[in-house]
Amino acid sequence: MAFWASPAGQLAILVIGWLVIRASKRILKRRWPTGLSTWDLMTPLLILCSVMLIPAGAGLILPWLVIGWMSVGILVTVIQAVHNKELLYSTFFKTFWRLTDLFWTLGFAVCFLLVIS
């Protein structure tokens, strides 16, 4: 169990998750939702792996990552409300989740670098 909580274990979890999602996408071909990318399903794994790195030394930056994530949500809401003069759930959630993908990929990288340094 200690391996899965280590930084190498976290990378293994992400690689295994990536391979399972890609294999599912390849097997389901036509039934796979067209707007759904592999990164969209990797975000929960990235959040989980970042949280699992807290005991190893990533606990210092994780609260700031959560605050940043909430700020991304507020920023997307305000920008879409001002620019489009309306806030539609479908456009908001797709934009927010794609930015979440990017944000937590960078967040996991920072947590990982803090732990291994």
N, C-alpha and C positions, 0 to 999 in steps of 0.2 A: 504494500500500500504506500510505502514511503516514496517509491519511484514515481507514482502518479502525481504526487504533490511537489516533486522537484521540477526545476526548469526544463530538464530534458523530458520529463513526463508530460509537461504541458505542451511542449512541441509535438510529442507523440500523439497526444489527444487531438491537437489541431490537424495533424497530417491524416490521422485515421478518420476524423470527421470529414475532412475535405474529400478523401477517397470514397467514403460511403455516400456522400451527397452526389459526387460525380457519377458513381456507379448507378445510383438510383435514377439520376437524370438520363443516363444512357439507356437503362432498361425501360424506363417509362416513355421515352421519346415523345410520342404524340400526345400523351396524357399529361405531360409536364406543363405547368402553366407558363405561358410565353413570357410574361413579365417578371418571372422569378429567376434570379441569378443564384449561383452558388454562394456568392458573398452574402446574399440576403439571409441565408440559413446559417452562415458561419458566425454571424454577430453574437447570437446567444452563447456559442462556444467561446468566443473571444472574451466576452464578459465573465463567463464562468472561470476561464483560465486566469484572467486578471485577478479575480477575487481569490482564487486558490493560491496565488503568489503572495498574499498578505503576510503569512507567517514567515516567509523567506525574506522579507524586506521591502515589499511593494506597498505596505500599508501606509506609508508616508504620502504617497502621491494619489492613492485611490480616491480619497474624498474629493480631491481637486478634479479628478476625471469625472466623477459623478456631477459635480457642480458645472463643469464644462459641458457635459451632456445635456443637462437641463437648460443651459444657456443656448445650446444649439436649437433645442425645441422652441424656446421663446423667440429666438431670432428668426427661425423659419416661419413661425406663426405671424410675427409682426411684418416681416417682408411680404409674405403672401397676402396678408390682409390689406396692406398699403398698396402694393403693386396691382393686385387683381381686384381690389375693392370688395372682396368676398373671401371667405375661408371655406374651401371644400375639403372634406375629410380625405377623399381619395388622392387628391394632388398633394395635400399636406403630408399624409402618412408616407406616400412614396418618396417624396423629397426628404422628409425627416429620416426615414429608414436608410436611404442611400448615404446620407451624411453620417448617420450612426455607424454604418459599415466602415466608412473611412476613419471616423473618430476613434472607434474602438480598436481598429487595426493599429493605428498609431499609439493609442493608449496601452495596448498589450505590449507593443514593442518597447515603450518607455519602461513599463513595469518589468519586463524581461531583462532589459539592460541594467536596471537598478539592482535586480537580484543577482545577476552574474558578475557585476562589478564589485 
